[in-house]
């Protein structure tokens, strides 16, 4: 009933910037919290940033001051602006959203790869 599709990943040099987008579609009554997670090879998936329906944000300590999460409720879309990227940011980034659909539950995108390298 619900699909999340990420876009915007790619290869960038250290110090560069990327903006990720995630659009939700399908049977959506409302969207609560939206978030970005990431998972590097051999590591656990971690929460990068989250944003509530009211616009309250939280960030992992490792990205504070560099990343900004935002959302456009009219477009059912969440964004992650990533600046001053570091090699340690290399990971598959996954979109997550708690959505009221047929059931209220968390939905996940398939991920978009971000590679930070010279």
N, C-alpha and C positions, 0 to 999 in steps of 0.2 A: 504493500500500500504506500510506502514511503521510500524514496531514494535520495541519497546524498551524493553529490558529485563534486569532487575537488578539482581544482585547476590552478595553474600558476607555478608549479614546481619547475626545477631545472638546475642547470649548472651555473654557479656564480663564484667569483673570486672572493677571498677574505676581504671584509670591509664593504662588500657590496650589499645590495638590497633586492628583495623579492616581495611580491604581494600574492598571497594565496587567497583563493575564493572557494566557497562551498555553498552550493545552491540545493535547497531541499524542494522536492516536488512530490506530488501524489495526494493522497487523502489526508489533508492537514487541517485540523481544527484550530490548533494554536501551537506555538513553539515556546517552550520554557527556556532553560539554560542551553546555550550552544558553547562548544569548546573545541580546541585544537589539542590533539595529542601527537606525540612523535615516538618513533621506535627506531633506534639504530641497530645495525647488525650485532647480534649477540647480547643485546641489552633489553631490559624490560620496557614496555610502553609507559610513557610518562605524560602527565598533564602539563601542557605548555601554558595555556591561557583559557579562561572561561569568561562568559558574559551572560548575565541574566536577562530576562525579558525587559527589565527596567533599566538596563545599561550598566549595572554594577560589574566591575571587572576584577579578575584575579590573575596573577602571573607567577610562574615559577621563578625562583630567585635568579636562576641562570639567565633569564631573558629580560628581567626588569630593566627598563630604560632603553631597551633596544627593539622590543616587539610591541605592537599595539593591536589589540583585538577590537573589532567593531562589527555592527550588524545593521542590515537594512531589512526591517520587518516587512515592508511592503513587497520586497523581493524574496523573502524567506532565505536570505543569504547572510553568511558570516564571512568576515575577512580577517586575515592576519598579515599585517604589514611588518616585515622583518628587515631591520636595518643593522648595520655594523656586523654583518654575519661572520661567524667564526667557523673553522673546520669542525668544531665540536657540535655545531648545529646540524651537521649532515645526518639525515634520517628520512624515513618515510613519515610524512605528516598526514594524520587522519582527522577528519572532521567528525564530530560527535554532537548529537542534539537530542534533548529530551522532548518528545513530540506527542501531543494529543492527537491520535489518529483513531482507528478502530479500537485500539488500546493505547494507553499512555505508556511509553517505554523509550529507552535509548536506542537511537539508530546510528549507524556508522557508515562512513564512506569507505571506498576501497583504497584510498591513500594516494598521495602524490609525492614523488621523490624530490628531495632537495639535497643537492651536493655542493658543498662549499670547499673549493680546492683551487690551488694555483696551477 
